[in-house]
């Protein structure tokens, strides 16, 4: 497809719906995070060989969060409305995220009450206001209640900044966009190596600085914005989806080896997969615009992508509930551990579908009602007593002169 066609697709009124592959890929990112939590938190696998295999396969799974951040910057920029108001944008994002977050917060309260754990009002307030990712010196706040909601705290920072960042980046031009795409990943890779020194100087844990601190994660969001601008202006010339996906998967599978080699566990947060993300997201977008083959455009995959946010919110609570039923990490033989993993996944998928269809979608419609169409003007009467001055025909005197049409070209 021509450069002009790519631009037209990016500027069309329904351009957001033209990227189903990106919706489908959201599900892959959610599954990466689910598998990472099964590997790192659940304790389902009791046999050493099985656990080692899980670590080798899914050590890089939290890279899914980084994928979401880059994808978020891309999709929001691609679907940005030129005359949109800041408050309208914020309201739409609130409607999309907060109702589901609030409901899963209540689910976490119920779970922890069942476990007999202490419920902190201050941590609850931080969670409900989505400010927990700013509590640099309070680790208990980071994963309080529904632990995965820390990433929503980061996303809300992105949403606050987006209406001010995008006009600025759009005016910069292609050289600046390429600079962000080239330098941004280098900085993402360098961050885990720099934050040990920053942590020593500030007393803040490197984990927080690399993984949770919103201004640091803003790098990935900015990369997504720049990528969207390059694609919609027909300037992206990266590889296709096959090569891009291979780069991403290779980075994820090498994560454990790279962590051991570098001695930097925090490179698993985003560094090992950022290049793959930078290549794969625009490749999928171009595949949708140009209507080339894409497995992510399958309707079932798109449907799973639509519920991926709800799945992300519920999956860890389901894992913790399974652990509670076993009074701690089950440490099961491999076959039973796989069965428990499949059962946890199935329950999370059912709950996510319900959350998406019964909470997320209705609240989006409720809080973002579509404007009513303007009424069509009534046709003017062509005759009769009540036609009055709307009746065409000659008029006499000064009134006729005033009503006469002005000839074309007159001033």
N, C-alpha and C positions, 0 to 999 in steps of 0.2 A: 504494500500500500504506500502511496506517496506521502511525502512530508506534509503536504497540505491536508491530506485525509487524516493523518494523526492529529494535526492541530484542530481540525474540524470536530473530531471525536472528543477531544478534550474540552472544546468550547460549547458543545451542544447541550441543550437543556437537560437531557437525561443521561449525561456522561457518567454519572456515578453508577448507574445500572449497567454500564458497558464493560465493567471490570469484574465479571463473576469469578474469574480465576483467582483474584486476590481475596475474594470472600471465601472461596474453597480452601485456599492456603492457610487461612486463619485456623482451620481445624487441625492441620498438621502441626502448627505452632502449639495449640492447646494440648495435643497429644504428646508433644515433646515434654511439656511441663508436667503432665500427668505421670508419664513414665519416670521422669526425674524424681518426683515425690514418692512414687512406689519404691524406687531404688534407694533413696536417701532417708526417708522418714518412716515408712510403713513397718519395716522389720518382718515383712511377710515371708521372705526367703531365708530359711534357716541353714541351708547347706552352703558351705563356703564357696564351692565351685559355681553354684547358681548365682550367688550374690556378686562374685567377681565378674561373671558374665554380664550381669545387669549394670555394674559400674562401667565396664568397658563400652557397653552399648549406649548408656544414657547419662554418662557423666556430664556431657555437654547439654543436657536437656533444658537447663534454665536459660539457654540461649533463645528459647522460645519467647521470653519476655522481650529481649532485644529485637527479635523479629517483629513483635507487635508494635514496638515503639517506632521502628523505621516505617512499617506499614501504615501506622496511624498518621505520621507526617505526610506520607505519599497520598493516602486516600483523602484526607481532609483538604489537602491542596488541590487535588484533582477535582473534587466536588465543591470547591469554594464558590460561593455566590458573589458576583462582583458588587452588588449593591446591598449585601447583607449587613444588618446592624450587629454591633458587637453583642448587645444583650440578647438578641434573637439567637445568635450562634451559641452563646453560653446556655441559654434555656434549652436548646435542642440537645446539647451534650449532657446536661443535667438529667433530662428526661430519659436519655438513652442509658445512663449508667446508675444513677443514684437509687431509684426504687428497688432494683435488684440487689444492689449493695446493702440497702437497709434491711431487706428481708433476710439475706444470708447472715447479716449481723445478728438478727434475732435468732436464727438457727444456731449460731455459735454460742449465744447466751444460753440457749436451751441445752446444748451439748455440755458446756462447762458446768452448768448447774447440776446436771445429771452426774457428772464426774465428781462433784463436790469441790470444785476449784474456787478460789477466791476471785470475785469479779470486781475489778478496779473501776471506779467511776471515772477517774482521770484518763485511763487508757481507753475506756469506752468513748469518752468525749473526743479524744484524738482520732479514734477510728471513725466516728460518725461525722466529724468535720473534715475527714481525709487530710489530716495534717501530720499523721504519724511518721511520714518519711522526712520530716524536718526535725525530728527529735534526735539530734546528733549524739547527745550524751545520755540517752535513755533507751538502751537496747530493748527493755521490756515493752516499749511502745511499738516497736517496728512490726512485730508479727502478732500484736494483740488481737484477740477474738478471731475473726476470720483472717488468718494470716496472709492470704494472697492479696488482700485489699491494700497492702502497702503500695502495690503497683498502680492502683487507682489514684492514690495520693500523688504519685508522679504524673500520671496522665492528666489530672486536674490542673497541675501546674502548666503542662503543655497547652491545655485548653485556654487557660488564662492568657498565655503569651501569644497564642496563634493569631488572633486578629491584628496584632501589632507586628508580628514577625513576617507574615506572608506578604503584605504590601511592600515591605522593605526588601525582601529577597527577590520578589518579582521585578522590582526596578533595577536590581543589580546587573542583570544580564547574564549571558551564557558563560562568560569567563568566570564570574563569581560562582555560578552553579557548579561548574566543573571543579573549581577550587575546593568547594565544600565537600563534593563527592570524593575528591582525591585526598584531601588533608584529614577530613573527618574520621575515616576508618583508621588512619595512622594514629590519631589521638586516642581513639577507642582502644586500640591494641596497646598503646603506651600507658594508659591510665593505671592498670594493675601494677605496673612496675614503678610508677611515680608515687602512688598513694601510701606506700610503706613509709617513705620519707615525710610526706605530709602528715601522716598519722603520728609519727614521732614528734613532730613540731607542734601539733594541735592537741594531741591526746585523744583524737577521735579514731575509732576502729576503722582500719582500711576497708573492711567489709561494707560498712555504711557508705564510705566515700565512693567506692567502686560500684556498688550494687543499688543503693537506695537513694542517694543524694540527688534530688531532682535536677539541679543545674548540670551535674555531670551526665546524667542520662539524656539531657536535652540535646547532646551531640547527635544521638541516633535519630531523634525527631527531626533535627535540621537536615540530616542526610536525606531523610524521606522527602522533605519539602523540596530540596534541590533536585532529587531524582524525578519527582513529578513534573517539575518545570522543564527538565531536559526532555522527558518523553513527550509531553504535550506540545512542545515546540519542535518536535521532530529531530532533535539533536542527539538522542541516545543511540549509540552504536555498539552496545555490549553484546555478549554471546547470547544464544538462545537458551531455552529453559533446560534442555538436557545437560549442557555443559555447566550452567549456573547451578542446577540442583546437585550435580556431581561435586562441585566445589564446596557447596554447603554441607553435604553429607560427609565428605572427606574431613572437613574441619571438625565436625561434631564427633566422628569416630576417633579422631586423633587426639581429642581433648585430654583423655586420661594420660596418654603418653606424654603430651606436651606439659601437662601439670607436673608430672614427675620429673621431666627433663629440666624445666625452668624453675621448679620449686615455688611456683606462683599459682596456688589454687584458684585465685580470683580471675585468672584468664578465662575460666570456664563461664563467667558471667556473660560475656559478649565477644571477647577478643577472638576466640577460635572460630566464630561463625559470621562475623560482621561482613567479611568480603563476600561470602556466599549470599548474604541478604542483599547486599548492594547490587549484585548481579541478577539474582532471581526475581526480585520484585518488579523491576522495570521490564524484564524479559516476559513475565506473565502479563503485565499490562499491555505490552505491544502485541502479544499473542491474541488478547481479546480485541484490541482495536483493529488488528489486521485479519481477525477471524481465522487464525491458524490453529493447528491442533493443540489441545490443552486438556489434560486429564482433570484439572481442577475445575473445569467448566461443567462437568457432569452435574445434573440437577441434584443428585443425592449428596454430592460433595459440597455443593453450594448451600444446601439445606443444613448440613452439619456445620458449615462455616458460619451460618446465621446464628446457630445456637452456641457457638464456641465461647462467647463471653459468659453466658450462663453456666456452661460446663466448667469454665475456669473458676468461677465463683464457688461452685458446689463441690468440686472434686476432692479438695483437701478435707473438707468436713466429713465426707463419706469415708475417706481413708481413716480419719481419726475415730469415727464411729465404729468401724470394723475393728480397730485396735482396742477400743473400749470393750467390745463384746468378747474379746479374748483376754481381757484384763492385762493388756500390754502387747508388745510386739509378738506376733504369733510364732515366728521362727519355725515355719512349717517345711516339710519336705517339698521338693520342687513341684511335683504335680499338684499337690494341694495348694501350694502358694500361687501357682498359675490360675487355679480355679478361683481362689479368693480374689485375685487381681481382676479376672474377668467379671466376677460378680460385683466388685466395687465399681468397675467401669460401667457396667450395665445400669446399676442403681444411679450412678452419677448422670448418665445419659438420660434416663427417664426423668430425673428431677430437673435437669437442665432444660429439657424440652418443655416441661410444665412451666418452669420459671420464665422461659422465653415467650411462650405463647400466652400465658395467663397474667404475666406481670410486665415484662419488658415491652412487648408490642402494644398492649392497651395503654400503658402510661405514656408511651411515645405519642400515640394518637391523642390522648387526653391533654397532655401538656403542650402539644404542637398542633393545634387544629389547623386544618387547611383553610386558607381564606375563602370566603364565599364568593362565587363568581358574580361579577358585576351584572346587574339586570340589563337586558338588551333595550335600547331606546325604542319607544313606541313609534310606529310609522305615522308620518304626518297625513292628515286627512287631505283628500284631493277635491273635496267639494262639500256642499251642504251649508246650512245656515250657520253652524258653529265653527266653520273653518277659519273665519276671521282673517287676520293678516297673514296666516300661513297659506292662504289660497293664492296660487300662482296666477299671474295675469297683470295686465297694465295697471298702474296707479297714476293718479293725476296730481299735478301741482308739485310743491316742494317735497312732499312725502315720497313721491315716485322717484324724484331725483336722488334723494338720500338713500333710497333702497336699491338704486341701480348698481349692478355689479361693476367692479373696477376692472378696466381692460388689462389684459396681461402685459407686463412690462411697465405699467404705471407706477409711480412712487407715491 
